[in-house]
Amino acid sequence: MRLAFLCITVGMLSLVACGDDPVGPIGPNLVGTYNGTWTITVEGPGLEPTVQVCAGSVTVTEHSGRIFEGTFSQAASEDCEDATGFVTGTVTADGDVRVLLGASGGGGPAFEESTGCNIVSADDAYTGSYAEETLSFDTSLTALCPESGDIPVVWTFAFSGS
């Protein structure tokens, strides 16, 4: 199944990490480019789990206090579509990250249109960590997919790069 996962999850997420206090101990400086992989996992009762791995990167261009922003990309390949957009997030002194992605033309409706599934629940942001010069984060959603008999299917989207 060919997916543009970056554009898929965008509409589910808010642009600003409301509730995060940007004041407090400053975490590690994340400015730089993190080359790595985007991984999409799809699992559900009675389904053979599928995993799709796509090359990509996250580039943090600005970091002030606990807040950072930049861009992301996913490279086109046989199984992956080309995708780009912006990233914003927060990092704690311990390296915990909360990340939001955005891209024009993406979002929940794009996910539902491209998969035929209906989203029933979703995380409000990607969460993860920055440690040993590696940035990693993931998020998930649950959808009912007619193709799988309308059973709850869990989609997990993850990035890891250094």
Backbone as ProteinMPNN parsed JSONL, in Angstrom:
{"seq_chain_A": "MRLAFLCITVGMLSLVACGDDPVGPIGPNLVGTYNGTWTITVEGPGLEPTVQVCAGSVTVTEHSGRIFEGTFSQAASEDCEDATGFVTGTVTADGDVRVLLGASGGGGPAFEESTGCNIVSADDAYTGSYAEETLSFDTSLTALCPESGDIPVVWTFAFSGS", "coords_chain_A": {"N_chain_A": [[0.848, -1.163, 0.0], [0.742, 2.086, -0.971], [1.628, 5.029, 0.57], [1.28, 8.442, 1.593], [2.4, 9.263, 4.202], [3.249, 11.457, 5.743], [1.716, 13.657, 4.977], [-0.67, 12.592, 5.635], [-0.988, 12.525, 8.448], [-0.944, 15.144, 9.192], [-3.248, 16.915, 9.359], [-4.476, 16.072, 11.647], [-3.149, 17.146, 13.697], [-2.436, 19.949, 15.771], [-1.08, 23.202, 15.057], [0.29, 24.66, 17.004], [1.816, 23.861, 20.045], [-0.151, 23.781, 22.361], [-0.464, 24.46, 25.813], [2.081, 23.668, 26.477], [4.69, 24.92, 28.315], [6.862, 27.295, 27.329], [8.838, 28.363, 28.861], [11.338, 27.72, 31.273], [13.708, 25.139, 32.238], [16.172, 24.998, 29.772], [16.417, 22.826, 27.058], [18.448, 20.506, 25.116], [20.16, 21.885, 22.266], [18.643, 21.658, 19.206], [19.238, 22.378, 16.593], [20.022, 21.55, 13.305], [20.465, 18.925, 10.812], [18.725, 15.925, 10.577], [19.143, 12.95, 9.293], [17.368, 10.119, 8.298], [14.878, 7.647, 8.81], [11.409, 7.333, 8.005], [8.857, 5.484, 9.377], [6.097, 3.438, 8.806], [3.661, 1.614, 10.386], [1.15, -0.817, 10.247], [-1.428, -2.368, 11.922], [-3.794, -4.811, 13.075], [-6.548, -6.695, 14.519], [-6.503, -9.977, 13.34], [-5.193, -9.244, 11.042], [-2.368, -9.29, 8.879], [0.494, -7.8, 10.038], [1.863, -4.802, 8.587], [4.778, -3.128, 7.475], [6.254, -0.183, 6.474], [9.053, 1.44, 5.251], [10.591, 4.519, 4.804], [12.956, 6.699, 3.339], [14.129, 9.758, 4.742], [14.175, 13.09, 6.232], [14.634, 15.419, 8.956], [14.974, 18.797, 9.44], [16.08, 21.079, 11.676], [15.831, 24.438, 11.92], [15.613, 26.671, 13.525], [15.908, 27.392, 16.984], [14.793, 28.282, 20.035], [14.927, 28.833, 23.401], [12.84, 26.441, 24.691], [11.535, 25.849, 22.368], [11.413, 24.718, 19.015], [11.821, 24.821, 15.412], [11.404, 23.969, 11.936], [11.912, 22.041, 8.986], [10.6, 19.108, 7.246], [11.153, 16.11, 5.34], [10.258, 13.504, 3.05], [11.513, 11.009, 1.055], [10.786, 10.094, -2.318], [10.056, 6.804, -3.41], [9.796, 3.387, -4.523], [7.806, 2.424, -2.772], [7.116, 4.686, -1.351], [5.84, 7.985, -1.149], [6.821, 11.247, -2.279], [7.202, 13.816, 0.073], [6.917, 16.89, 1.829], [7.271, 19.462, 4.319], [6.534, 21.501, 7.224], [7.976, 21.568, 10.531], [7.417, 21.824, 13.987], [8.053, 22.232, 17.471], [8.63, 21.236, 20.93], [11.214, 20.875, 23.404], [12.401, 19.264, 26.298], [14.57, 19.763, 29.191], [15.53, 17.249, 29.705], [15.509, 16.077, 27.23], [13.12, 15.143, 26.16], [10.773, 15.219, 23.555], [8.146, 16.952, 21.864], [6.353, 16.979, 18.999], [5.043, 18.592, 16.138], [3.706, 18.313, 12.884], [3.32, 19.816, 9.657], [1.766, 20.333, 6.492], [0.916, 21.545, 3.283], [-2.263, 20.815, 1.894], [-2.597, 18.38, 3.166], [-3.637, 16.17, 5.845], [-6.254, 14.925, 8.059], [-8.574, 14.433, 6.364], [-7.179, 13.811, 3.974], [-5.874, 11.445, 4.674], [-8.082, 9.784, 5.146], [-9.256, 9.854, 2.592], [-7.195, 8.72, 0.996], [-6.896, 6.173, 2.063], [-9.407, 5.095, 2.516], [-10.314, 4.637, 5.0], [-11.855, 5.423, 8.191], [-11.01, 7.703, 10.635], [-10.986, 7.08, 14.077], [-9.772, 7.639, 16.481], [-6.922, 9.544, 17.599], [-3.516, 10.375, 18.382], [-2.529, 13.545, 19.749], [-0.164, 14.692, 19.017], [3.207, 14.075, 17.847], [5.428, 12.254, 19.892], [8.537, 11.86, 21.628], [12.091, 11.575, 21.77], [15.29, 13.234, 22.184], [18.455, 12.151, 22.068], [21.89, 11.409, 22.424], [22.59, 12.624, 19.969], [20.546, 11.783, 18.294], [17.355, 12.089, 16.955], [14.147, 11.113, 17.678], [10.759, 10.239, 17.181], [7.227, 9.475, 17.49], [3.797, 8.735, 16.531], [0.327, 7.76, 16.711], [-2.708, 6.427, 15.262], [-6.099, 5.288, 15.312], [-8.198, 3.603, 13.124], [-11.207, 2.768, 11.336], [-11.461, 0.486, 8.822], [-12.917, -0.274, 5.804], [-11.843, -2.127, 4.015], [-10.646, -3.971, 5.695], [-12.747, -5.12, 6.966], [-13.955, -3.311, 8.674], [-12.751, -3.411, 11.197], [-10.96, -2.252, 14.114], [-8.068, -0.623, 13.133], [-4.702, -0.03, 13.747], [-2.532, 2.525, 13.058], [0.8, 3.403, 13.016], [3.109, 6.01, 12.994], [6.411, 6.909, 12.565], [9.548, 8.587, 13.161], [13.078, 8.465, 12.928], [16.277, 9.724, 13.254], [19.685, 10.82, 12.715]], "CA_chain_A": [[0.0, 0.0, 0.0], [1.571, 3.28, -1.108], [1.049, 6.068, 1.416], [1.996, 9.685, 1.849], [2.064, 9.348, 5.609], [3.48, 12.759, 6.349], [0.54, 14.472, 4.711], [-1.801, 11.914, 6.244], [-1.165, 12.835, 9.857], [-0.844, 16.571, 9.428], [-4.496, 17.563, 9.738], [-4.886, 15.651, 12.977], [-2.321, 17.81, 14.683], [-2.482, 21.402, 15.846], [0.192, 23.833, 14.714], [0.963, 25.143, 18.198], [1.751, 22.92, 21.155], [-0.831, 24.473, 23.45], [-0.263, 23.862, 27.116], [3.504, 23.524, 26.761], [5.277, 26.151, 28.822], [8.172, 27.446, 26.711], [9.772, 28.86, 29.855], [11.814, 26.639, 32.124], [15.043, 24.7, 31.851], [16.365, 24.861, 28.331], [16.907, 21.513, 26.664], [19.536, 20.506, 24.149], [19.933, 22.64, 21.038], [18.365, 20.682, 18.158], [19.528, 22.899, 15.257], [20.792, 20.631, 12.477], [19.703, 18.022, 9.955], [18.66, 14.548, 11.056], [18.813, 12.044, 8.196], [16.95, 8.843, 8.853], [13.759, 6.964, 8.182], [10.023, 7.406, 8.445], [8.344, 4.121, 9.373], [4.65, 3.315, 8.962], [3.259, 0.264, 10.761], [-0.3, -0.989, 10.256], [-1.752, -3.613, 12.616], [-5.168, -4.962, 13.525], [-6.932, -8.085, 14.79], [-6.672, -10.812, 12.162], [-4.455, -8.707, 9.901], [-0.912, -9.456, 8.845], [1.081, -6.46, 10.194], [2.703, -4.314, 7.498], [5.734, -2.081, 7.837], [6.791, 0.534, 5.314], [10.16, 2.294, 5.678], [10.875, 5.526, 3.792], [14.061, 7.596, 3.664], [13.703, 11.135, 4.932], [14.967, 13.893, 7.158], [14.077, 16.56, 9.674], [15.969, 19.85, 9.602], [15.7, 22.114, 12.638], [16.514, 25.662, 11.497], [15.584, 27.643, 14.612], [15.663, 26.839, 18.311], [14.851, 29.342, 21.034], [14.381, 28.295, 24.643], [12.432, 25.044, 24.509], [10.774, 25.73, 21.132], [12.194, 24.589, 17.791], [11.05, 24.704, 14.171], [12.182, 23.678, 10.741], [11.224, 21.365, 7.895], [10.793, 17.67, 7.133], [10.964, 15.576, 3.992], [10.243, 12.066, 2.838], [11.945, 10.788, -0.325], [9.982, 9.196, -3.143], [10.645, 5.516, -3.776], [8.767, 2.472, -5.019], [6.733, 2.313, -1.788], [6.933, 5.934, -0.608], [5.604, 9.195, -1.92], [7.575, 12.444, -1.914], [6.435, 14.688, 0.952], [7.69, 17.903, 2.544], [6.451, 20.352, 5.126], [7.219, 22.157, 8.339], [7.957, 20.907, 11.826], [7.584, 22.689, 15.149], [7.943, 21.413, 18.664], [9.285, 21.63, 22.17], [12.13, 19.895, 23.965], [12.67, 19.496, 27.717], [15.976, 19.651, 29.579], [15.876, 15.825, 29.652], [15.52, 15.628, 25.85], [11.808, 14.695, 25.686], [10.274, 16.109, 22.511], [6.753, 16.939, 21.407], [6.547, 17.458, 17.644], [3.886, 18.752, 15.269], [4.069, 18.423, 11.476], [2.331, 20.486, 8.822], [2.019, 20.352, 5.053], [-0.271, 21.992, 2.556], [-3.028, 19.778, 1.218], [-2.643, 17.118, 3.897], [-4.555, 16.156, 6.958], [-7.154, 13.813, 8.288], [-9.313, 14.082, 5.156], [-6.278, 13.179, 3.004], [-5.693, 10.072, 5.147], [-9.318, 9.045, 4.895], [-9.432, 9.721, 1.137], [-6.197, 7.84, 0.393], [-6.983, 4.808, 2.585], [-10.786, 4.63, 2.615], [-10.56, 4.376, 6.422], [-12.377, 6.531, 8.995], [-10.269, 7.87, 11.883], [-11.83, 7.093, 15.278], [-8.988, 8.29, 17.541], [-5.555, 9.861, 17.175], [-2.682, 11.159, 19.291], [-2.569, 14.955, 19.359], [1.166, 15.121, 18.574], [4.27, 13.087, 17.913], [6.239, 12.383, 21.095], [9.749, 11.065, 21.543], [13.244, 12.052, 22.521], [16.564, 13.571, 21.564], [19.538, 11.62, 22.903], [23.083, 10.981, 21.692], [22.502, 13.219, 18.639], [19.487, 11.126, 17.53], [16.014, 12.605, 17.169], [13.172, 10.062, 17.404], [9.41, 10.523, 17.666], [6.185, 8.725, 16.802], [2.402, 9.003, 16.849], [-0.513, 6.706, 16.156], [-4.139, 6.658, 15.143], [-6.919, 4.103, 15.102], [-9.188, 3.859, 12.086], [-12.016, 1.654, 10.861], [-11.18, 0.377, 7.4], [-13.802, -1.24, 5.142], [-11.006, -3.161, 3.4], [-10.327, -4.976, 6.709], [-13.972, -5.51, 7.654], [-14.272, -2.289, 9.685], [-12.168, -3.669, 12.516], [-10.018, -1.171, 14.449], [-6.718, -0.788, 12.601], [-3.8, 0.943, 14.353], [-1.473, 3.03, 12.188], [1.84, 4.091, 13.769], [4.013, 6.78, 12.139], [7.593, 7.189, 13.374], [10.77, 9.083, 12.541], [14.312, 8.383, 13.701], [17.394, 10.164, 12.439], [20.818, 11.437, 13.428]], "C_chain_A": [[0.899, 1.233, 0.0], [0.901, 4.423, -0.354], [1.919, 7.307, 1.456], [1.752, 10.008, 3.306], [2.27, 10.718, 6.207], [2.281, 13.665, 6.153], [-0.69, 13.874, 5.368], [-2.036, 12.411, 7.659], [-1.255, 14.314, 10.15], [-2.125, 17.192, 9.964], [-4.963, 17.176, 11.117], [-4.185, 16.458, 14.054], [-2.489, 19.316, 14.629], [-1.115, 21.965, 15.507], [0.96, 24.247, 15.953], [0.763, 24.147, 19.323], [1.152, 23.615, 22.367], [-0.602, 23.733, 24.757], [1.198, 23.643, 27.447], [4.045, 24.875, 27.185], [6.664, 26.306, 28.221], [9.237, 27.98, 27.667], [10.18, 27.686, 30.739], [13.2, 26.237, 31.683], [15.129, 24.468, 30.353], [16.973, 23.502, 28.046], [18.056, 21.626, 25.691], [19.16, 21.309, 22.909], [19.791, 21.636, 19.893], [18.699, 21.165, 16.745], [20.447, 21.926, 14.519], [19.867, 19.782, 11.623], [19.849, 16.606, 10.469], [18.203, 13.673, 9.892], [18.463, 10.693, 8.785], [15.815, 8.236, 8.085], [12.434, 7.319, 8.84], [9.504, 5.981, 8.337], [6.847, 4.148, 9.641], [4.349, 1.853, 9.264], [1.741, 0.225, 10.82], [-0.598, -2.364, 10.852], [-3.224, -3.626, 13.01], [-5.487, -6.423, 13.754], [-7.174, -8.853, 13.489], [-5.937, -10.325, 10.929], [-2.977, -9.054, 10.01], [-0.312, -8.051, 8.993], [1.929, -6.085, 8.98], [3.588, -3.189, 8.016], [6.284, -1.496, 6.549], [7.864, 1.489, 5.827], [10.532, 3.214, 4.518], [12.037, 6.402, 4.244], [13.529, 9.014, 3.832], [14.587, 11.866, 5.919], [14.095, 14.919, 7.863], [15.215, 17.556, 9.824], [15.42, 20.899, 10.55], [16.517, 23.353, 12.3], [16.567, 26.717, 12.584], [15.252, 26.942, 15.919], [15.858, 27.967, 19.309], [14.177, 28.845, 22.307], [14.092, 26.818, 24.466], [11.771, 24.808, 23.157], [11.711, 25.642, 19.923], [11.259, 24.502, 16.587], [11.979, 24.457, 13.005], [11.323, 23.005, 9.694], [11.438, 19.857, 7.982], [10.636, 17.274, 5.676], [10.918, 14.055, 4.053], [10.552, 11.86, 1.361], [11.02, 9.818, -1.047], [10.769, 7.917, -3.435], [9.512, 4.637, -4.288], [7.563, 2.418, -4.079], [6.369, 3.617, -1.101], [6.715, 7.106, -1.556], [6.478, 10.325, -1.392], [6.68, 13.317, -1.035], [7.384, 15.667, 1.637], [6.729, 18.75, 3.358], [7.256, 20.977, 6.231], [7.054, 21.345, 9.608], [8.119, 21.977, 12.89], [7.434, 21.826, 16.384], [8.622, 22.018, 19.861], [10.201, 20.505, 22.629], [12.366, 20.27, 25.431], [14.168, 19.389, 27.985], [16.452, 18.199, 29.516], [15.89, 15.269, 28.238], [14.196, 15.048, 25.36], [11.295, 15.707, 24.676], [8.786, 15.877, 22.263], [6.797, 17.657, 20.064], [5.215, 17.52, 16.904], [4.379, 18.939, 13.838], [2.957, 19.143, 10.73], [2.748, 20.447, 7.372], [0.758, 20.809, 4.357], [-0.935, 20.81, 1.875], [-3.115, 18.467, 1.965], [-3.734, 17.103, 4.925], [-5.407, 14.929, 7.039], [-7.951, 13.454, 7.051], [-8.431, 13.409, 4.108], [-6.031, 11.723, 3.394], [-6.927, 9.252, 4.799], [-9.556, 8.841, 3.399], [-8.463, 8.706, 0.544], [-6.316, 6.398, 0.867], [-8.39, 4.24, 2.565], [-11.185, 4.32, 4.047], [-11.124, 5.623, 7.099], [-11.645, 6.578, 10.325], [-11.251, 7.91, 13.049], [-11.1, 7.679, 16.482], [-7.573, 8.511, 17.033], [-4.824, 10.598, 18.285], [-2.725, 12.6, 18.817], [-1.221, 15.482, 18.89], [2.084, 13.902, 18.518], [5.001, 13.312, 19.231], [7.46, 11.483, 20.954], [10.87, 11.687, 22.335], [14.38, 12.46, 21.593], [17.634, 13.092, 22.526], [20.67, 11.167, 22.0], [23.006, 11.377, 20.218], [21.499, 12.52, 17.719], [18.141, 11.694, 17.947], [15.026, 11.517, 16.762], [11.82, 10.47, 17.961], [8.404, 9.698, 16.883], [4.805, 9.17, 17.259], [1.579, 7.858, 16.284], [-1.958, 7.17, 16.051], [-4.818, 5.313, 14.97], [-8.001, 4.472, 14.101], [-9.97, 2.582, 11.79], [-11.886, 1.636, 9.346], [-12.083, -0.684, 6.766], [-13.031, -2.412, 4.532], [-10.676, -4.288, 4.381], [-11.559, -5.376, 7.514], [-14.377, -4.564, 8.762], [-13.855, -2.67, 11.099], [-11.212, -2.524, 12.832], [-8.6, -1.504, 13.962], [-5.856, 0.33, 13.184], [-2.675, 1.251, 13.375], [-0.476, 3.762, 13.078], [2.803, 4.734, 12.766], [5.193, 7.209, 12.997], [8.726, 7.761, 12.526], [11.928, 8.836, 13.499], [15.46, 8.777, 12.784], [18.486, 10.806, 13.275], [21.691, 12.191, 12.435]], "O_chain_A": [[1.731, 1.391, 0.893], [-0.258, 4.746, -0.611], [3.144, 7.226, 1.363], [0.987, 10.918, 3.623], [1.525, 11.109, 7.105], [1.877, 14.369, 7.079], [-1.658, 14.589, 5.63], [-3.175, 12.691, 8.032], [-1.612, 14.698, 11.263], [-2.077, 17.933, 10.946], [-5.775, 17.886, 11.71], [-4.604, 16.443, 15.212], [-2.665, 19.889, 13.554], [-0.103, 21.279, 15.653], [2.189, 24.189, 15.949], [-0.344, 23.648, 19.527], [1.87, 23.994, 23.292], [-0.555, 22.503, 24.781], [1.527, 23.445, 28.616], [3.869, 25.867, 26.477], [7.565, 25.537, 28.557], [10.414, 28.039, 27.311], [9.401, 26.75, 30.915], [13.811, 26.909, 30.852], [14.267, 23.826, 29.754], [17.922, 23.08, 28.707], [18.583, 22.715, 25.465], [17.987, 21.4, 22.548], [20.706, 20.854, 19.634], [18.467, 20.431, 15.784], [21.498, 21.532, 15.024], [18.644, 19.903, 11.698], [20.953, 16.145, 10.761], [17.022, 13.655, 9.545], [19.164, 10.181, 9.658], [15.779, 8.294, 6.856], [12.349, 7.567, 10.042], [9.691, 5.335, 7.306], [6.384, 4.795, 10.58], [4.727, 0.961, 8.505], [1.114, 1.126, 11.377], [-0.105, -3.385, 10.373], [-3.822, -2.577, 13.248], [-4.787, -7.3, 13.249], [-7.957, -8.422, 12.642], [-6.049, -10.939, 9.868], [-2.416, -9.102, 11.105], [-0.58, -7.188, 8.157], [2.625, -6.927, 8.413], [3.19, -2.408, 8.881], [6.72, -2.219, 5.653], [7.607, 2.268, 6.744], [10.759, 2.758, 3.397], [12.096, 6.803, 5.406], [12.591, 9.42, 3.147], [15.603, 11.347, 6.382], [12.988, 15.238, 7.432], [16.3, 17.198, 10.283], [14.408, 21.537, 10.259], [17.746, 23.332, 12.378], [17.457, 27.567, 12.58], [14.43, 26.026, 15.962], [16.944, 28.536, 19.418], [13.002, 28.48, 22.295], [14.983, 26.035, 24.133], [11.471, 23.661, 22.825], [12.678, 26.396, 19.821], [10.082, 24.161, 16.711], [13.183, 24.705, 13.081], [10.152, 23.345, 9.525], [12.327, 19.382, 8.689], [10.057, 18.012, 4.878], [11.454, 13.421, 4.962], [9.916, 12.475, 0.505], [10.534, 8.849, -0.464], [11.977, 7.948, -3.672], [8.389, 5.11, -4.464], [6.422, 2.371, -4.539], [5.404, 3.656, -0.337], [7.328, 7.194, -2.619], [6.83, 10.358, -0.213], [5.516, 13.535, -1.369], [8.512, 15.316, 1.982], [5.523, 18.751, 3.114], [8.487, 20.993, 6.199], [6.127, 20.547, 9.746], [8.878, 22.93, 12.71], [6.759, 20.798, 16.347], [9.119, 23.143, 19.825], [9.995, 19.339, 22.291], [12.513, 21.446, 25.762], [14.937, 18.978, 27.117], [17.636, 17.943, 29.298], [16.244, 14.107, 28.045], [14.14, 14.511, 24.253], [11.371, 16.914, 24.907], [8.258, 14.777, 22.429], [7.225, 18.809, 19.989], [4.376, 16.628, 17.025], [5.361, 19.645, 13.606], [1.793, 19.085, 11.126], [3.935, 20.52, 7.053], [-0.348, 20.494, 4.795], [-0.267, 19.921, 1.347], [-3.67, 17.507, 1.43], [-4.652, 17.922, 4.887], [-5.311, 14.016, 6.218], [-8.013, 12.276, 6.698], [-8.901, 12.508, 3.413], [-5.985, 10.855, 2.523], [-6.826, 8.165, 4.231], [-10.007, 7.774, 2.983], [-8.849, 7.915, -0.316], [-5.888, 5.485, 0.161], [-8.559, 3.021, 2.593], [-12.274, 3.799, 4.288], [-10.9, 6.742, 6.639], [-11.654, 5.598, 11.069], [-12.223, 8.666, 13.028], [-11.743, 8.166, 17.412], [-7.081, 7.786, 16.169], [-5.433, 11.354, 19.042], [-2.932, 12.863, 17.632], [-1.141, 16.612, 18.41], [1.776, 12.845, 19.068], [5.174, 14.458, 19.645], [7.423, 10.472, 20.252], [10.663, 12.249, 23.411], [14.431, 12.098, 20.418], [17.718, 13.563, 23.66], [20.432, 10.604, 20.931], [23.314, 10.579, 19.333], [21.589, 12.649, 16.498], [17.825, 11.774, 19.134], [15.059, 11.046, 15.625], [11.732, 10.986, 19.076], [8.674, 9.272, 15.76], [4.665, 9.891, 18.247], [2.072, 7.074, 15.472], [-2.367, 8.158, 16.661], [-4.206, 4.334, 14.542], [-8.639, 5.518, 14.214], [-9.47, 1.471, 11.967], [-12.159, 2.628, 8.671], [-12.025, -1.854, 7.141], [-13.507, -3.547, 4.534], [-10.453, -5.426, 3.967], [-11.436, -5.909, 8.617], [-15.07, -4.966, 9.696], [-14.512, -2.304, 12.074], [-10.702, -1.883, 11.913], [-8.021, -2.526, 14.333], [-6.232, 1.501, 13.124], [-1.96, 0.356, 12.924], [-0.868, 4.659, 13.825], [3.253, 4.09, 11.818], [4.998, 7.814, 14.051], [8.848, 7.462, 11.338], [11.789, 8.977, 14.714], [15.606, 8.244, 11.684], [18.249, 11.272, 14.389], [22.698, 12.784, 12.823]]}, "name": "protein", "num_of_chains": 1, "seq": "MRLAFLCITVGMLSLVACGDDPVGPIGPNLVGTYNGTWTITVEGPGLEPTVQVCAGSVTVTEHSGRIFEGTFSQAASEDCEDATGFVTGTVTADGDVRVLLGASGGGGPAFEESTGCNIVSADDAYTGSYAEETLSFDTSLTALCPESGDIPVVWTFAFSGS"}
